[in-house]
Amino acid sequence: MAQACTGARAQGRTRLHRNSHRAGTCEGTFWRSTTRQEVQRIIRAAQRYELHGRKPGRRNGPLGSIALEILALFGNLVSFKTGRLDPSLDWIMDKLKRSRDAVVRALKALRDHGFLDWLRRFEPTPNEGRGPQVRQVSNAYRLFAPKRALALLGRWSGRPSLPDDDDLARADRKAVEAEHVASLDLGSFASFQCGDTPLGRALAQMGQALDLRESAKRTESQSTSYSYIPM
């Protein structure tokens, strides 16, 4: 799906990852609605896949323990209604108390083995200068369950969770979601609340405009304070 979107490459002094896409333009064709049961099935399949692929005497299997932590975190964070899932790398690191390299390696393992895909994104900035003024923002993620992993679940692939486990999962999900929402800017918050709808896109554009205006004001204020030299 990512190939259907219009990409962007770095120009001038702007540095973007290859095949980055403008935030707010491609997520509607990338994200998919899901259910709690489907997300739990993906997590169980990943756990079974990790155990099945672990070699004797080795601590980790093909995914690794940090990858399973990330998958569980994403399972609590993803919006069932819209499929929205776009935490920043810094937020993931802070939540799991893991290093950047460890998180990046775990994300790559999840993608390489078919449990995760992502869309790199960018957004414009209020900076002045030659060429496009943009910045990299958090990736849009999507969860998967590869067939070879689902096959390991066998007849347990559709087993529902126990009531107590379900209550705990809902409570944990609410806590993780609340923490993530608190870290969003105005545009991202509007998209999170309303999803990929005309109202959500309109509110997101308004929020991004307000964020850019406030960012420009802060930049101008800092520039003015630095140019003042008391006599």
VOGU-3710 file (C-alpha; in Angstrom, 3 decimals, decimal comma):
1> maqactgara> 0,000/0,000/0,000  2,860/2,342/0,764  3,891/2,280/-2,908  0,575/3,880/-3,870  1,403/7,050/-1,985  3,491/9,938/-3,221  6,961/9,817/-1,686  9,477/12,542/-0,955  13,254/12,605/-1,041  15,724/14,937/0,616
11> qgrtrlhrns> 16,546/18,073/-1,348  19,087/20,759/-0,535  19,978/20,600/3,147  16,712/18,878/4,078  17,359/15,372/5,393  14,606/12,800/5,091  14,601/9,034/5,003  14,093/7,630/1,526  10,497/6,998/0,488  9,055/9,246/3,187
21> hragtcegtf> 5,458/10,404/2,713  3,725/13,544/3,847  1,839/12,954/7,097  -1,925/13,011/6,635  -1,908/11,973/2,961  -1,352/8,209/2,935  -2,474/6,766/6,266  -6,029/6,162/5,048  -4,803/3,536/2,555  -2,248/2,091/4,971
31> wrsttrqevq> -4,105/1,635/8,261  -6,901/-0,899/8,645  -9,511/-1,308/11,360  -8,976/-4,334/13,592  -10,348/-6,035/16,702  -9,042/-6,946/20,139  -9,217/-10,624/19,193  -7,180/-10,115/16,035  -4,499/-8,143/17,869  -4,276/-10,805/20,583
41> riiraaqrye> -3,957/-13,464/17,905  -1,017/-11,601/16,333  0,726/-11,332/19,702  0,159/-15,013/20,516  1,421/-16,011/17,086  4,581/-13,948/17,609  5,185/-15,545/21,006  4,761/-19,057/19,577  6,960/-18,137/16,583  9,701/-16,930/18,935
51> lhgrkpgrrn> 9,613/-20,142/20,989  9,465/-22,354/17,916  12,478/-20,657/16,325  14,658/-20,518/19,433  17,686/-22,776/19,149  18,892/-24,878/22,112  21,103/-22,874/24,447  20,054/-19,537/22,947  18,304/-16,868/24,994  16,323/-15,398/22,121
61> gplgsialei> 14,644/-16,697/19,020  14,263/-14,988/15,638  12,397/-11,984/17,092  13,910/-11,442/20,527  12,342/-10,423/23,813  12,372/-6,684/23,054  10,448/-7,263/19,829  7,761/-9,089/21,809  7,647/-6,178/24,282  7,134/-3,739/21,411
71> lalfgnlvsf> 4,428/-5,913/19,881  2,564/-6,079/23,206  2,903/-2,300/23,598  1,565/-1,730/20,089  -1,301/-4,115/20,810  -2,366/-1,879/23,690  -1,956/1,301/21,661  -3,459/0,573/18,233  -6,888/2,049/17,528  -9,274/-0,819/16,788
81> ktgrldpsld> -11,618/1,503/14,906  -9,114/3,107/12,530  -5,933/1,040/12,885  -4,031/4,201/13,801  -0,637/3,357/15,276  2,136/5,960/15,127  4,133/6,280/18,369  7,480/8,036/18,097  10,742/6,172/18,566  11,531/8,283/21,634
91> wimdklkrsr> 8,153/7,420/23,161  8,724/3,695/22,629  12,200/3,956/24,167  10,883/5,825/27,194  7,959/3,451/27,708  10,057/0,272/27,514  13,239/1,756/29,048  15,281/0,432/26,136  18,073/2,004/24,081  17,498/3,425/20,610
101> davvralkal> 19,633/0,728/18,957  17,758/-2,046/20,769  14,362/-0,673/19,723  15,453/-0,129/16,113  16,813/-3,682/15,880  13,619/-5,101/17,385  11,401/-3,146/14,972  13,492/-4,400/12,054  13,171/-8,000/13,290  9,384/-7,648/13,483
111> rdhgfldwlr> 9,248/-6,303/9,946  11,712/-8,830/8,523  9,634/-11,712/9,912  6,302/-10,304/8,745  4,716/-9,064/11,990  5,012/-5,329/11,301  5,207/-2,819/8,484  5,621/0,939/8,573  5,334/4,073/6,524  7,946/6,821/7,010
121> rfeptpnegr> 6,416/10,291/7,207  7,364/13,974/7,117  5,625/17,306/7,677  6,399/20,935/6,738  8,060/23,305/9,202  7,896/27,100/9,573  11,648/27,456/8,896  12,838/29,747/6,126  15,498/28,976/3,555  16,147/27,420/0,153
131> gpqvrqvsna> 14,438/24,210/-0,785  11,605/22,402/1,008  11,515/22,983/4,763  10,285/19,718/6,246  11,031/17,422/9,161  10,753/13,716/9,787  7,907/12,670/12,098  6,911/9,339/13,639  6,271/6,341/11,408  2,803/4,956/10,756
141> yrlfapkral> 2,820/1,272/11,798  0,607/-1,670/10,894  0,461/-5,089/12,585  0,375/-8,412/10,743  0,196/-12,129/11,491  2,187/-14,133/8,908  0,646/-17,460/7,890  3,646/-19,491/9,034  3,244/-18,039/12,541  -0,537/-18,517/12,622
151> allgrwsgrp> -0,028/-22,146/11,655  1,894/-22,635/14,918  -1,215/-21,686/16,917  -3,186/-24,631/15,571  -6,624/-25,039/17,126  -5,813/-22,379/19,752  -5,670/-19,574/17,169  -9,216/-18,425/17,981  -9,200/-19,091/21,719  -10,743/-16,121/23,596
161> slpddddlar> -8,993/-14,582/26,568  -10,234/-15,208/30,093  -12,475/-12,518/31,652  -9,876/-11,494/34,253  -7,175/-11,263/31,605  -9,502/-9,223/29,404  -10,219/-6,727/32,212  -6,524/-6,309/32,908  -5,790/-5,869/29,219  -8,442/-3,141/28,910
171> adrkaveaeh> -7,084/-1,282/31,942  -3,521/-1,493/30,630  -4,655/-0,375/27,198  -6,409/2,691/28,600  -3,310/3,689/30,573  -1,003/3,314/27,567  -3,408/5,156/25,267  -3,836/8,040/27,740  -0,069/8,444/28,041  0,348/8,431/24,278
181> vasldlgsfa> -2,480/10,926/23,700  -0,874/13,294/26,209  2,276/13,346/24,050  0,467/14,286/20,797  0,413/17,725/19,202  -2,904/19,330/18,231  -2,982/17,943/14,694  -2,133/14,400/15,754  -4,646/14,542/18,614  -7,443/15,507/16,213
191> sfqcgdtplg> -6,561/12,615/13,892  -6,379/10,209/16,815  -9,828/11,196/18,072  -11,672/11,392/14,730  -9,681/9,012/12,531  -9,299/9,346/8,757  -12,594/11,169/8,181  -13,342/14,564/6,577  -13,832/16,063/10,053  -10,655/14,411/11,351
201> ralaqmgqal> -8,593/15,671/8,395  -9,997/19,201/8,713  -9,300/19,336/12,449  -5,839/17,863/11,896  -5,003/20,586/9,349  -6,209/23,280/11,755  -4,179/21,761/14,575  -1,032/21,539/12,434  -1,477/25,169/11,370  -1,761/26,268/15,009
211> dlresakrte> 1,278/24,177/15,987  3,334/25,679/13,155  2,234/29,193/14,140  3,215/28,634/17,764  6,533/27,103/16,675  7,233/30,130/14,475  6,421/32,499/17,366  8,785/30,625/19,706  11,536/30,685/17,074  11,066/34,429/16,522
221> sqstsysyip> 11,009/35,091/20,277  14,224/33,127/20,820  15,912/34,877/17,908  14,962/38,301/19,343  16,204/37,441/22,836  19,536/36,171/21,507  20,111/39,343/19,450  19,656/41,618/22,493  22,951/42,484/24,185  22,697/44,580/27,367
231> m> 25,079/47,544/27,660
//
